[in-house]
Amino acid sequence: MGVNLYDYANELEKALRESDEFLELKKVYDEVNADESAKKMFDNFRNIQVTLQQKQMNGEQITQEEVEQAQKTAQLVQQHATISKLMEAEQRMSMVINELNKVIMKPLEELYGSMQ
Amino acid sequence: MGVNLYDYANELEKALRESDEFLELKKVYDEVNADESAKKMFDNFRNIQVTLQQKQMNGEQITQEEVEQAQKTAQLVQQHATISKLMEAEQRMSMVINELNKVIMKPLEELYGSMQ
């Protein structure tokens, strides 16, 4: 890869690090980390999500009990002010990342689109 | 997303579009497109790949016959000078994209890494 390309990526990385969306995400992340019970609840929620996703990807059966446990944990987490702030911040960050990717991948989109 | 972030992404997009890897990919893509039999062979190869990937993701059975057909097509394609040049160019482009993504995603990697 040419030196230039790296330079531009580094510039974008720096801008991302200083963006409102990232700073807000970092702030709320730190808040959750500083609150032991919130952190526990959030870790538990993430673990359940990851486990279910893996089962789904492996084509494994998900039991009714697991679905209910996941729903219950999701409800708990949504009622927790700090955690729901974190989840909103994550969603905003992920929308930004998607937008950036769309911009950067335009040349490839155009190329592959023209192949059809 | 702040205006700045978009600007940096656009700069990177422009640099990607002018990179050796992208220009080479585009050149070989056009070569394959201009060669009707190469294009047919390549489209066929891609279709088989996509179909098998989808079956795999859906947890569907892949028959021995399908595996053999995929292998045969892959061999044919690798022996075709222009198509194999295209596949190499795609691989190089995809390595560059991965590197760029690693750079851009560093802030998030750091943040999530610190959460453990």
gemmi code that builds the backbone of each chain (N, CA, C; Angstrom):
import gemmi

chains = {
    "A": [
        ("MET", (0.853, -1.196, 0.000), (0.000, 0.000, 0.000), (0.884, 1.240, 0.000)),
        ("GLY", (0.557, 2.213, -0.814), (1.347, 3.439, -0.890), (1.356, 4.167, 0.450)),
        ("VAL", (2.394, 4.980, 0.672), (2.532, 5.716, 1.925), (1.344, 6.653, 2.108)),
        ("ASN", (0.933, 7.289, 1.016), (-0.173, 8.226, 1.048), (-1.440, 7.677, 1.691)),
        ("LEU", (-1.795, 6.489, 1.278), (-3.030, 5.875, 1.740), (-3.028, 5.745, 3.269)),
        ("TYR", (-1.896, 5.282, 3.800), (-1.723, 5.191, 5.249), (-1.897, 6.544, 5.907)),
        ("ASP", (-1.279, 7.561, 5.297), (-1.371, 8.908, 5.862), (-2.827, 9.356, 5.972)),
        ("TYR", (-3.586, 9.136, 4.911), (-4.991, 9.552, 4.919), (-5.794, 8.767, 5.953)),
        ("ALA", (-5.481, 7.485, 6.082), (-6.174, 6.671, 7.083), (-5.848, 7.167, 8.488)),
        ("ASN", (-4.592, 7.532, 8.707), (-4.194, 8.040, 10.022), (-4.887, 9.366, 10.345)),
        ("GLU", (-5.030, 10.208, 9.330), (-5.738, 11.478, 9.529), (-7.183, 11.216, 9.939)),
        ("LEU", (-7.800, 10.269, 9.247), (-9.197, 9.932, 9.554), (-9.307, 9.335, 10.956)),
        ("GLU", (-8.332, 8.498, 11.302), (-8.333, 7.896, 12.638), (-8.276, 8.970, 13.719)),
        ("LYS", (-7.415, 9.963, 13.496), (-7.271, 11.053, 14.469), (-8.583, 11.837, 14.584)),
        ("ALA", (-9.203, 12.090, 13.434), (-10.464, 12.831, 13.429), (-11.559, 12.040, 14.138)),
        ("LEU", (-11.563, 10.727, 13.917), (-12.554, 9.868, 14.571), (-12.371, 9.925, 16.085)),
        ("ARG", (-11.108, 9.858, 16.503), (-10.792, 9.883, 17.930), (-11.232, 11.181, 18.586)),
        ("GLU", (-11.287, 12.250, 17.799), (-11.664, 13.560, 18.350), (-13.123, 13.912, 18.048)),
        ("SER", (-13.838, 12.997, 17.426), (-15.228, 13.291, 17.053), (-16.139, 13.292, 18.272)),
        ("ASP", (-17.233, 14.051, 18.189), (-18.218, 14.089, 19.266), (-18.705, 12.683, 19.599)),
        ("GLU", (-18.958, 11.897, 18.548), (-19.530, 10.564, 18.755), (-18.582, 9.674, 19.550)),
        ("PHE", (-17.292, 9.741, 19.222), (-16.346, 8.892, 19.945), (-16.148, 9.394, 21.375)),
        ("LEU", (-16.031, 10.708, 21.544), (-15.819, 11.267, 22.880), (-16.997, 10.945, 23.794)),
        ("GLU", (-18.203, 11.036, 23.248), (-19.401, 10.708, 24.024), (-19.398, 9.216, 24.394)),
        ("LEU", (-19.072, 8.368, 23.413), (-19.029, 6.926, 23.669), (-18.027, 6.613, 24.778)),
        ("LYS", (-16.856, 7.219, 24.681), (-15.798, 6.979, 25.673), (-16.255, 7.428, 27.065)),
        ("LYS", (-16.928, 8.565, 27.103), (-17.384, 9.114, 28.385), (-18.375, 8.143, 29.053)),
        ("VAL", (-19.333, 7.660, 28.277), (-20.356, 6.792, 28.855), (-19.767, 5.412, 29.179)),
        ("TYR", (-18.843, 4.957, 28.336), (-18.141, 3.705, 28.623), (-17.453, 3.790, 29.990)),
        ("ASP", (-16.755, 4.902, 30.212), (-16.052, 5.081, 31.477), (-17.039, 5.123, 32.640)),
        ("GLU", (-18.184, 5.747, 32.409), (-19.207, 5.794, 33.456), (-19.684, 4.395, 33.832)),
        ("VAL", (-19.935, 3.574, 32.810), (-20.390, 2.208, 33.088), (-19.298, 1.425, 33.799)),
        ("ASN", (-18.061, 1.609, 33.332), (-16.936, 0.897, 33.946), (-16.746, 1.257, 35.408)),
        ("ALA", (-17.056, 2.518, 35.732), (-16.836, 2.995, 37.098), (-17.938, 2.520, 38.043)),
        ("ASP", (-19.025, 2.014, 37.481), (-20.180, 1.592, 38.288), (-20.241, 0.062, 38.263)),
        ("GLU", (-19.803, -0.547, 39.362), (-19.589, -1.992, 39.370), (-20.842, -2.778, 38.995)),
        ("SER", (-21.981, -2.361, 39.529), (-23.192, -3.147, 39.254), (-23.650, -2.951, 37.808)),
        ("ALA", (-23.461, -1.723, 37.282), (-23.797, -1.476, 35.881), (-22.899, -2.309, 34.975)),
        ("LYS", (-21.626, -2.352, 35.303), (-20.675, -3.110, 34.491), (-21.035, -4.594, 34.463)),
        ("LYS", (-21.384, -5.122, 35.639), (-21.774, -6.528, 35.731), (-22.988, -6.803, 34.849)),
        ("MET", (-23.987, -5.923, 34.981), (-25.222, -6.103, 34.221), (-24.960, -6.045, 32.721)),
        ("PHE", (-24.105, -5.099, 32.324), (-23.803, -4.922, 30.907), (-23.000, -6.116, 30.364)),
        ("ASP", (-22.007, -6.559, 31.122), (-21.211, -7.731, 30.716), (-22.109, -8.947, 30.529)),
        ("ASN", (-22.998, -9.129, 31.473), (-23.932, -10.253, 31.420), (-24.786, -10.186, 30.152)),
        ("PHE", (-25.304, -8.991, 29.861), (-26.119, -8.765, 28.667), (-25.322, -9.091, 27.401)),
        ("ARG", (-24.103, -8.578, 27.328), (-23.245, -8.827, 26.161), (-22.944, -10.322, 25.987)),
        ("ASN", (-22.641, -10.982, 27.095), (-22.333, -12.417, 27.035), (-23.500, -13.214, 26.475)),
        ("ILE", (-24.691, -12.889, 26.964), (-25.880, -13.599, 26.475), (-26.065, -13.346, 24.984)),
        ("GLN", (-25.917, -12.080, 24.578), (-26.044, -11.739, 23.145), (-25.053, -12.519, 22.296)),
        ("VAL", (-23.788, -12.525, 22.719), (-22.735, -13.187, 21.942), (-23.011, -14.688, 21.849)),
        ("THR", (-23.403, -15.274, 22.980), (-23.695, -16.705, 22.986), (-24.813, -17.042, 22.010)),
        ("LEU", (-25.892, -16.253, 22.045), (-27.016, -16.526, 21.141), (-26.617, -16.337, 19.682)),
        ("GLN", (-25.841, -15.292, 19.403), (-25.392, -15.056, 18.029), (-24.547, -16.223, 17.524)),
        ("GLN", (-23.660, -16.712, 18.385), (-22.806, -17.830, 17.978), (-23.637, -19.072, 17.696)),
        ("LYS", (-24.606, -19.337, 18.586), (-25.485, -20.491, 18.363), (-26.205, -20.361, 17.025)),
        ("GLN", (-26.721, -19.155, 16.776), (-27.440, -18.906, 15.534), (-26.533, -19.147, 14.321)),
        ("MET", (-25.300, -18.625, 14.399), (-24.369, -18.792, 13.283), (-23.983, -20.255, 13.069)),
        ("ASN", (-23.936, -21.002, 14.165), (-23.593, -22.418, 14.041), (-24.801, -23.292, 13.708)),
        ("GLY", (-25.944, -22.640, 13.527), (-27.157, -23.396, 13.204), (-27.667, -24.226, 14.375)),
        ("GLU", (-27.265, -23.849, 15.619), (-27.735, -24.590, 16.798), (-29.120, -24.099, 17.233)),
        ("GLN", (-29.836, -24.981, 17.910), (-31.172, -24.661, 18.410), (-31.064, -23.682, 19.580)),
        ("ILE", (-31.933, -22.672, 19.591), (-32.013, -21.767, 20.737), (-33.295, -22.082, 21.491)),
        ("THR", (-33.165, -22.376, 22.796), (-34.330, -22.798, 23.565), (-35.215, -21.604, 23.930)),
        ("GLN", (-36.476, -21.906, 24.230), (-37.438, -20.899, 24.666), (-36.910, -20.191, 25.919)),
        ("GLU", (-36.298, -20.977, 26.802), (-35.756, -20.435, 28.043), (-34.668, -19.393, 27.761)),
        ("GLU", (-33.804, -19.698, 26.782), (-32.734, -18.761, 26.429), (-33.294, -17.463, 25.857)),
        ("VAL", (-34.328, -17.602, 25.026), (-34.962, -16.412, 24.450), (-35.524, -15.538, 25.557)),
        ("GLU", (-36.213, -16.174, 26.510), (-36.819, -15.414, 27.607), (-35.765, -14.736, 28.475)),
        ("GLN", (-34.691, -15.456, 28.743), (-33.601, -14.897, 29.552), (-33.002, -13.679, 28.840)),
        ("ALA", (-32.820, -13.794, 27.538), (-32.258, -12.690, 26.759), (-33.178, -11.478, 26.787)),
        ("GLN", (-34.481, -11.715, 26.645), (-35.447, -10.612, 26.659), (-35.466, -9.925, 28.018)),
        ("LYS", (-35.436, -10.750, 29.073), (-35.466, -10.203, 30.424), (-34.235, -9.332, 30.666)),
        ("THR", (-33.078, -9.832, 30.260), (-31.838, -9.079, 30.454), (-31.852, -7.789, 29.630)),
        ("ALA", (-32.377, -7.860, 28.410), (-32.445, -6.670, 27.558), (-33.338, -5.606, 28.192)),
        ("GLN", (-34.458, -6.053, 28.799), (-35.365, -5.104, 29.454), (-34.682, -4.422, 30.640)),
        ("LEU", (-34.005, -5.230, 31.453), (-33.270, -4.716, 32.609), (-32.293, -3.635, 32.180)),
        ("VAL", (-31.536, -3.970, 31.139), (-30.467, -3.112, 30.663), (-31.030, -1.798, 30.117)),
        ("GLN", (-32.173, -1.885, 29.440), (-32.775, -0.682, 28.869), (-33.297, 0.255, 29.951)),
        ("GLN", (-33.652, -0.336, 31.095), (-34.149, 0.502, 32.189), (-33.022, 1.169, 32.962)),
        ("HIS", (-31.800, 0.716, 32.743), (-30.659, 1.275, 33.456), (-30.175, 2.507, 32.696)),
        ("ALA", (-30.265, 3.677, 33.328), (-30.006, 4.937, 32.611), (-28.621, 4.963, 31.963)),
        ("THR", (-27.579, 4.605, 32.724), (-26.218, 4.710, 32.183), (-25.998, 3.721, 31.046)),
        ("ILE", (-26.486, 2.481, 31.244), (-26.278, 1.476, 30.201), (-27.043, 1.839, 28.937)),
        ("SER", (-28.260, 2.357, 29.096), (-28.996, 2.674, 27.867), (-28.355, 3.865, 27.163)),
        ("LYS", (-27.751, 4.770, 27.943), (-26.981, 5.849, 27.315), (-25.798, 5.271, 26.526)),
        ("LEU", (-25.152, 4.267, 27.097), (-24.024, 3.628, 26.423), (-24.467, 2.965, 25.123)),
        ("MET", (-25.611, 2.278, 25.208), (-26.074, 1.587, 24.003), (-26.447, 2.564, 22.903)),
        ("GLU", (-27.012, 3.715, 23.310), (-27.325, 4.743, 22.308), (-26.049, 5.308, 21.687)),
        ("ALA", (-25.051, 5.528, 22.545), (-23.778, 6.066, 22.045), (-23.110, 5.069, 21.094)),
        ("GLU", (-23.214, 3.780, 21.420), (-22.642, 2.758, 20.537), (-23.336, 2.752, 19.188)),
        ("GLN", (-24.660, 2.914, 19.231), (-25.415, 2.911, 17.986), (-25.048, 4.112, 17.104)),
        ("ARG", (-24.898, 5.281, 17.755), (-24.514, 6.464, 16.974), (-23.124, 6.289, 16.371)),
        ("MET", (-22.198, 5.750, 17.174), (-20.839, 5.510, 16.678), (-20.874, 4.545, 15.501)),
        ("SER", (-21.680, 3.513, 15.624), (-21.701, 2.498, 14.577), (-22.336, 3.047, 13.295)),
        ("MET", (-23.285, 4.009, 13.450), (-23.838, 4.646, 12.254), (-22.769, 5.481, 11.550)),
        ("VAL", (-21.952, 6.179, 12.343), (-20.867, 6.973, 11.762), (-19.886, 6.070, 11.006)),
        ("ILE", (-19.506, 4.960, 11.653), (-18.565, 4.018, 11.020), (-19.138, 3.510, 9.696)),
        ("ASN", (-20.429, 3.195, 9.695), (-21.074, 2.741, 8.459), (-21.012, 3.800, 7.369)),
        ("GLU", (-21.288, 5.043, 7.761), (-21.233, 6.143, 6.795), (-19.824, 6.288, 6.226)),
        ("LEU", (-18.827, 6.240, 7.115), (-17.441, 6.377, 6.673), (-17.084, 5.256, 5.702)),
        ("ASN", (-17.489, 4.029, 6.066), (-17.191, 2.891, 5.200), (-17.829, 3.058, 3.832)),
        ("LYS", (-19.071, 3.559, 3.824), (-19.749, 3.760, 2.534), (-18.941, 4.720, 1.660)),
        ("VAL", (-18.458, 5.809, 2.281), (-17.674, 6.797, 1.529), (-16.395, 6.159, 0.982)),
        ("ILE", (-15.669, 5.480, 1.880), (-14.354, 4.950, 1.496), (-14.478, 3.856, 0.433)),
        ("MET", (-15.552, 3.073, 0.523), (-15.701, 1.934, -0.384), (-16.342, 2.302, -1.715)),
        ("LYS", (-16.633, 3.597, -1.920), (-17.294, 4.020, -3.161), (-16.567, 3.543, -4.419)),
        ("PRO", (-15.237, 3.675, -4.496), (-14.574, 3.227, -5.729), (-14.836, 1.754, -6.029)),
        ("LEU", (-14.834, 0.924, -4.987), (-15.056, -0.509, -5.206), (-16.508, -0.798, -5.568)),
        ("GLU", (-17.413, -0.104, -4.888), (-18.835, -0.225, -5.219), (-19.070, 0.060, -6.693)),
        ("GLU", (-18.496, 1.157, -7.152), (-18.672, 1.556, -8.546), (-18.107, 0.500, -9.483)),
        ("LEU", (-16.922, 0.015, -9.155), (-16.258, -0.975, -10.004), (-17.091, -2.247, -10.085)),
        ("TYR", (-17.475, -2.779, -8.930), (-18.216, -4.039, -8.912), (-19.612, -3.856, -9.491)),
        ("GLY", (-20.200, -2.674, -9.254), (-21.516, -2.382, -9.800), (-21.512, -2.397, -11.322)),
        ("SER", (-20.413, -1.989, -11.909), (-20.337, -1.887, -13.373), (-20.147, -3.248, -14.033)),
        ("MET", (-19.838, -4.245, -13.208), (-19.496, -5.580, -13.735), (-20.736, -6.379, -14.123)),
        ("GLN", (-21.861, -6.084, -13.444), (-23.098, -6.874, -13.608), (-23.447, -7.054, -15.079)),
    ],
    "B": [
        ("MET", (-22.745, 13.103, 12.400), (-21.291, 13.075, 12.186), (-20.808, 14.475, 11.818)),
        ("GLY", (-19.729, 14.920, 12.434), (-19.182, 16.252, 12.146), (-18.729, 16.349, 10.698)),
        ("VAL", (-18.697, 17.582, 10.181), (-18.295, 17.813, 8.797), (-16.874, 17.310, 8.560)),
        ("ASN", (-16.006, 17.521, 9.547), (-14.611, 17.123, 9.454), (-14.420, 15.655, 9.088)),
        ("LEU", (-15.141, 14.817, 9.783), (-14.991, 13.379, 9.613), (-15.279, 12.994, 8.162)),
        ("TYR", (-16.342, 13.554, 7.613), (-16.688, 13.329, 6.199), (-15.553, 13.768, 5.283)),
        ("ASP", (-14.995, 14.944, 5.601), (-13.908, 15.465, 4.762), (-12.741, 14.492, 4.735)),
        ("TYR", (-12.373, 13.964, 5.900), (-11.242, 13.034, 5.963), (-11.549, 11.737, 5.219)),
        ("ALA", (-12.792, 11.285, 5.342), (-13.180, 10.065, 4.634), (-13.133, 10.291, 3.121)),
        ("ASN", (-13.558, 11.472, 2.693), (-13.509, 11.783, 1.257), (-12.078, 11.847, 0.735)),
        ("GLU", (-11.192, 12.398, 1.554), (-9.783, 12.451, 1.165), (-9.233, 11.040, 0.994)),
        ("LEU", (-9.574, 10.172, 1.939), (-9.100, 8.786, 1.882), (-9.694, 8.077, 0.664)),
        ("GLU", (-10.959, 8.342, 0.405), (-11.612, 7.741, -0.765), (-10.895, 8.138, -2.048)),
        ("LYS", (-10.551, 9.408, -2.155), (-9.851, 9.893, -3.347), (-8.484, 9.208, -3.482)),
        ("ALA", (-7.791, 9.095, -2.351), (-6.469, 8.456, -2.370), (-6.584, 6.981, -2.755)),
        ("LEU", (-7.627, 6.324, -2.248), (-7.850, 4.910, -2.584), (-8.084, 4.762, -4.082)),
        ("ARG", (-8.884, 5.672, -4.617), (-9.226, 5.641, -6.037), (-7.989, 5.829, -6.920)),
        ("GLU", (-6.992, 6.528, -6.364), (-5.773, 6.788, -7.145), (-4.631, 5.846, -6.765)),
        ("SER", (-4.907, 4.904, -5.879), (-3.838, 3.998, -5.417), (-3.460, 2.989, -6.507)),
        ("ASP", (-2.221, 2.522, -6.457), (-1.761, 1.495, -7.403), (-2.671, 0.280, -7.363)),
        ("GLU", (-3.046, -0.122, -6.147), (-3.839, -1.342, -6.008), (-5.203, -1.209, -6.687)),
        ("PHE", (-5.823, -0.048, -6.521), (-7.134, 0.116, -7.145), (-7.015, 0.240, -8.665)),
        ("LEU", (-6.023, 1.008, -9.129), (-5.846, 1.188, -10.575), (-5.550, -0.145, -11.248)),
        ("GLU", (-4.723, -0.967, -10.592), (-4.412, -2.290, -11.146), (-5.688, -3.157, -11.178)),
        ("LEU", (-6.439, -3.134, -10.071), (-7.682, -3.916, -10.012), (-8.622, -3.502, -11.138)),
        ("LYS", (-8.783, -2.219, -11.303), (-9.687, -1.696, -12.335), (-9.220, -2.131, -13.722)),
        ("LYS", (-7.924, -2.066, -13.949), (-7.366, -2.430, -15.259), (-7.689, -3.901, -15.575)),
        ("VAL", (-7.445, -4.784, -14.600), (-7.658, -6.207, -14.856), (-9.151, -6.531, -14.942)),
        ("TYR", (-9.944, -5.822, -14.139), (-11.393, -5.979, -14.223), (-11.875, -5.665, -15.643)),
        ("ASP", (-11.385, -4.557, -16.176), (-11.787, -4.159, -17.526), (-11.328, -5.190, -18.558)),
        ("GLU", (-10.159, -5.749, -18.323), (-9.662, -6.786, -19.234), (-10.588, -8.000, -19.239)),
        ("VAL", (-10.988, -8.425, -18.036), (-11.884, -9.587, -17.953), (-13.228, -9.261, -18.602)),
        ("ASN", (-13.718, -8.051, -18.330), (-15.002, -7.635, -18.899), (-14.980, -7.606, -20.427)),
        ("ALA", (-13.827, -7.256, -20.968), (-13.723, -7.116, -22.423), (-13.591, -8.474, -23.117)),
        ("ASP", (-13.337, -9.510, -22.329), (-13.134, -10.855, -22.891), (-14.350, -11.719, -22.524)),
        ("GLU", (-15.229, -11.905, -23.506), (-16.533, -12.495, -23.215), (-16.432, -13.869, -22.544)),
        ("SER", (-15.522, -14.697, -23.019), (-15.450, -16.051, -22.462), (-14.854, -16.007, -21.046)),
        ("ALA", (-13.898, -15.096, -20.827), (-13.332, -14.932, -19.480), (-14.417, -14.435, -18.518)),
        ("LYS", (-15.205, -13.484, -18.972), (-16.264, -12.928, -18.129), (-17.271, -14.005, -17.741)),
        ("LYS", (-17.660, -14.833, -18.714), (-18.599, -15.928, -18.463), (-18.040, -16.883, -17.417)),
        ("MET", (-16.772, -17.252, -17.608), (-16.126, -18.200, -16.707), (-16.050, -17.627, -15.288)),
        ("PHE", (-15.712, -16.346, -15.215), (-15.568, -15.697, -13.918), (-16.928, -15.551, -13.220)),
        ("ASP", (-17.942, -15.136, -13.967), (-19.299, -15.019, -13.410), (-19.769, -16.363, -12.866)),
        ("ASN", (-19.531, -17.401, -13.636), (-19.918, -18.750, -13.228), (-19.237, -19.139, -11.912)),
        ("PHE", (-17.932, -18.872, -11.838), (-17.151, -19.154, -10.635), (-17.712, -18.409, -9.427)),
        ("ARG", (-17.980, -17.107, -9.604), (-18.528, -16.289, -8.523), (-19.893, -16.800, -8.063)),
        ("ASN", (-20.746, -17.146, -9.025), (-22.083, -17.642, -8.692), (-22.005, -18.908, -7.848)),
        ("ILE", (-21.118, -19.816, -8.236), (-20.969, -21.060, -7.475), (-20.492, -20.753, -6.059)),
        ("GLN", (-19.502, -19.868, -5.953), (-18.982, -19.476, -4.635), (-20.079, -18.906, -3.742)),
        ("VAL", (-20.841, -17.958, -4.309), (-21.884, -17.287, -3.527), (-22.940, -18.297, -3.078)),
        ("THR", (-23.339, -19.177, -4.001), (-24.354, -20.182, -3.664), (-23.872, -21.076, -2.522)),
        ("LEU", (-22.614, -21.532, -2.603), (-22.096, -22.403, -1.542), (-22.004, -21.656, -0.213)),
        ("GLN", (-21.554, -20.394, -0.267), (-21.454, -19.609, 0.967), (-22.821, -19.435, 1.617)),
        ("GLN", (-23.829, -19.158, 0.793), (-25.174, -18.966, 1.340), (-25.683, -20.255, 1.972)),
        ("LYS", (-25.455, -21.383, 1.287), (-25.874, -22.662, 1.857), (-25.202, -22.904, 3.208)),
        ("GLN", (-23.897, -22.612, 3.249), (-23.134, -22.812, 4.476), (-23.704, -21.942, 5.611)),
        ("MET", (-23.981, -20.664, 5.275), (-24.510, -19.754, 6.283), (-25.882, -20.166, 6.763)),
        ("ASN", (-26.667, -20.753, 5.877), (-28.006, -21.209, 6.262), (-27.981, -22.596, 6.900)),
        ("GLY", (-26.781, -23.148, 7.079), (-26.670, -24.475, 7.677), (-27.210, -25.589, 6.784)),
        ("GLU", (-27.283, -25.331, 5.457), (-27.763, -26.363, 4.532), (-26.638, -27.321, 4.144)),
        ("GLN", (-27.057, -28.523, 3.786), (-26.102, -29.554, 3.368), (-25.505, -29.183, 2.003)),
        ("ILE", (-24.187, -29.373, 1.859), (-23.543, -29.196, 0.551), (-23.166, -30.576, 0.022)),
        ("THR", (-23.633, -30.898, -1.173), (-23.413, -32.246, -1.702), (-21.979, -32.405, -2.224)),
        ("GLN", (-21.557, -33.664, -2.294), (-20.246, -34.009, -2.835), (-20.118, -33.467, -4.267)),
        ("GLU", (-21.210, -33.571, -5.007), (-21.221, -33.105, -6.398), (-20.940, -31.600, -6.473)),
        ("GLU", (-21.564, -30.848, -5.562), (-21.359, -29.399, -5.550), (-19.907, -29.045, -5.218)),
        ("VAL", (-19.337, -29.789, -4.248), (-17.941, -29.547, -3.881), (-17.040, -29.783, -5.093)),
        ("GLU", (-17.292, -30.891, -5.800), (-16.455, -31.222, -6.959), (-16.599, -30.184, -8.072)),
        ("GLN", (-17.845, -29.742, -8.282), (-18.082, -28.731, -9.314), (-17.337, -27.428, -8.968)),
        ("ALA", (-17.379, -27.052, -7.685), (-16.702, -25.840, -7.235), (-15.195, -25.957, -7.436)),
        ("GLN", (-14.650, -27.124, -7.088), (-13.204, -27.331, -7.239), (-12.791, -27.269, -8.708)),
        ("LYS", (-13.595, -27.901, -9.554), (-13.283, -27.927, -10.985), (-13.294, -26.505, -11.558)),
        ("THR", (-14.313, -25.753, -11.171), (-14.415, -24.377, -11.661), (-13.246, -23.533, -11.147)),
        ("ALA", (-12.874, -23.732, -9.887), (-11.760, -22.983, -9.307), (-10.468, -23.275, -10.071)),
        ("GLN", (-10.272, -24.553, -10.416), (-9.067, -24.927, -11.162), (-9.033, -24.271, -12.539)),
        ("LEU", (-10.172, -24.339, -13.221), (-10.300, -23.709, -14.546), (-9.916, -22.232, -14.473)),
        ("VAL", (-10.489, -21.565, -13.474), (-10.325, -20.131, -13.323), (-8.866, -19.778, -13.027)),
        ("GLN", (-8.218, -20.620, -12.186), (-6.822, -20.358, -11.838), (-5.891, -20.521, -13.038)),
        ("GLN", (-6.312, -21.367, -13.987), (-5.467, -21.575, -15.172), (-5.639, -20.454, -16.198)),
        ("HIS", (-6.690, -19.645, -15.992), (-6.953, -18.561, -16.941), (-6.118, -17.347, -16.527)),
        ("ALA", (-5.194, -16.949, -17.389), (-4.214, -15.919, -17.010), (-4.888, -14.620, -16.549)),
        ("THR", (-5.855, -14.122, -17.315), (-6.459, -12.831, -16.969), (-7.271, -12.931, -15.680)),
        ("ILE", (-8.029, -14.030, -15.549), (-8.846, -14.162, -14.336), (-7.970, -14.322, -13.101)),
        ("SER", (-6.889, -15.084, -13.232), (-6.069, -15.254, -12.022), (-5.375, -13.940, -11.666)),
        ("LYS", (-5.061, -13.130, -12.678), (-4.522, -11.792, -12.400), (-5.566, -10.958, -11.650)),
        ("LEU", (-6.822, -11.085, -12.058), (-7.901, -10.359, -11.386), (-8.043, -10.806, -9.934)),
        ("MET", (-7.974, -12.113, -9.725), (-8.135, -12.613, -8.362), (-6.979, -12.166, -7.463)),
        ("GLU", (-5.783, -12.101, -8.035), (-4.641, -11.591, -7.256), (-4.828, -10.111, -6.935)),
        ("ALA", (-5.301, -9.355, -7.927), (-5.520, -7.917, -7.707), (-6.601, -7.693, -6.651)),
        ("GLU", (-7.633, -8.532, -6.672), (-8.696, -8.419, -5.662), (-8.147, -8.693, -4.269)),
        ("GLN", (-7.284, -9.701, -4.195), (-6.714, -10.060, -2.898), (-5.833, -8.921, -2.348)),
        ("ARG", (-5.045, -8.320, -3.251), (-4.192, -7.216, -2.794), (-5.053, -6.036, -2.338)),
        ("MET", (-6.108, -5.739, -3.100), (-7.010, -4.642, -2.733), (-7.643, -4.928, -1.376)),
        ("SER", (-8.051, -6.166, -1.174), (-8.743, -6.499, 0.064), (-7.782, -6.436, 1.259)),
        ("MET", (-6.498, -6.738, 1.026), (-5.514, -6.594, 2.109), (-5.351, -5.124, 2.482)),
        ("VAL", (-5.334, -4.256, 1.461), (-5.221, -2.819, 1.728), (-6.422, -2.331, 2.539)),
        ("ILE", (-7.624, -2.744, 2.118), (-8.842, -2.341, 2.830), (-8.781, -2.799, 4.289)),
        ("ASN", (-8.323, -4.020, 4.503), (-8.192, -4.517, 5.881), (-7.228, -3.663, 6.696)),
        ("GLU", (-6.096, -3.321, 6.084), (-5.112, -2.483, 6.781), (-5.715, -1.123, 7.133)),
        ("LEU", (-6.416, -0.534, 6.159), (-7.040, 0.775, 6.404), (-8.053, 0.675, 7.538)),
        ("ASN", (-8.856, -0.381, 7.499), (-9.856, -0.555, 8.554), (-9.213, -0.697, 9.918)),
        ("LYS", (-8.104, -1.439, 9.971), (-7.407, -1.605, 11.245), (-6.972, -0.252, 11.791)),
        ("VAL", (-6.422, 0.595, 10.904), (-5.960, 1.925, 11.331), (-7.138, 2.750, 11.846)),
        ("ILE", (-8.214, 2.804, 11.035), (-9.344, 3.682, 11.370), (-10.040, 3.230, 12.652)),
        ("MET", (-10.083, 1.906, 12.866), (-10.825, 1.375, 14.005), (-10.008, 1.331, 15.296)),
        ("LYS", (-8.765, 1.831, 15.247), (-7.909, 1.788, 16.434), (-8.566, 2.399, 17.675)),
        ("PRO", (-9.182, 3.580, 17.574), (-9.790, 4.153, 18.776), (-10.813, 3.212, 19.413)),
        ("LEU", (-11.613, 2.552, 18.599), (-12.642, 1.653, 19.136), (-12.012, 0.386, 19.710)),
        ("GLU", (-11.012, -0.135, 19.016), (-10.280, -1.296, 19.524), (-9.743, -1.015, 20.920)),
        ("GLU", (-9.121, 0.143, 21.068), (-8.537, 0.514, 22.354), (-9.605, 0.606, 23.429)),
        ("LEU", (-10.708, 1.266, 23.061), (-11.782, 1.460, 24.035), (-12.360, 0.104, 24.481)),
        ("TYR", (-12.706, -0.733, 23.522), (-13.322, -2.005, 23.867), (-12.325, -2.926, 24.563)),
        ("GLY", (-11.040, -2.829, 24.144), (-10.008, -3.638, 24.787), (-9.862, -3.319, 26.259)),
        ("SER", (-10.093, -2.035, 26.604), (-9.889, -1.605, 27.984), (-11.040, -2.036, 28.883)),
        ("MET", (-12.125, -2.494, 28.267), (-13.362, -2.824, 29.012), (-13.256, -4.165, 29.717)),
        ("GLN", (-12.472, -5.070, 29.143), (-12.406, -6.460, 29.640), (-12.200, -6.497, 31.153)),
    ],
}
model = gemmi.Model(1)
for chain_id, residues in chains.items():
    chain = gemmi.Chain(chain_id)
    for i, (resn, *xyz) in enumerate(residues, 1):
        res = gemmi.Residue()
        res.name, res.seqid = resn, gemmi.SeqId(i, " ")
        for name, pos in zip(("N", "CA", "C"), xyz):
            atom = gemmi.Atom()
            atom.name, atom.element = name, gemmi.Element(name[0])
            atom.pos, atom.b_iso = gemmi.Position(*pos), 0.0
            res.add_atom(atom)
        chain.add_residue(res)
    model.add_chain(chain)
structure = gemmi.Structure()
structure.add_model(model)
structure.setup_entities()
